[in-house]
Amino acid sequence: MRTASQDDVCDVPCVHPEAVARVRSALPDASCVEAASTLLKVVADPTRLRMLSALNIEELCVCDLANIAGISESAASHQLRLLRAHRLVTSRKEGRVVYYRLLDGHITSLIGSAIDHANE
């Protein structure tokens, strides 16, 4: 087990009750934290993040996403079902082709911010 370095802990034990109370009252409830954690786990998969990053650029069909992600169309379809179930993407059908896009601006910002942060 890793021990904390001296830079990681306070030199003296202390608690700031007012700060703790302010933060606790502003924290999201447990169900919201659980839902957000699940969302981040879904996004954390490299294949899904690659697909979401592609959709952050433009709407694409399943075949295009499979090609970009380097996976089969069946695997892409499976990943897209998961992303749709977690309300990350939405789809529309045009004839016999299904196109996907990010669900909303929150997802666009999340993906863009994650990629921007990784590039820093």
Sequence and secondary structure as in RCSB ss.txt:
>XXXX:A:sequence
MRTASQDDVCDVPCVHPEAVARVRSALPDASCVEAASTLLKVVADPTRLRMLSALNIEELCVCDLANIAGISESA
ASHQLRLLRAHRLVTSRKEGRVVYYRLLDGHITSLIGSAIDHANE
>XXXX:A:secstr
     GGGS SS    HHHHHHHHHHS  HHHHHHHHHHHHHHTSHHHHHHHHHHHH  EEHHHHHHHHTS HHH
HHHHHHHHHHTTSEEEEEETTEEEEEESSHHHHHHHHHHHHHHH 
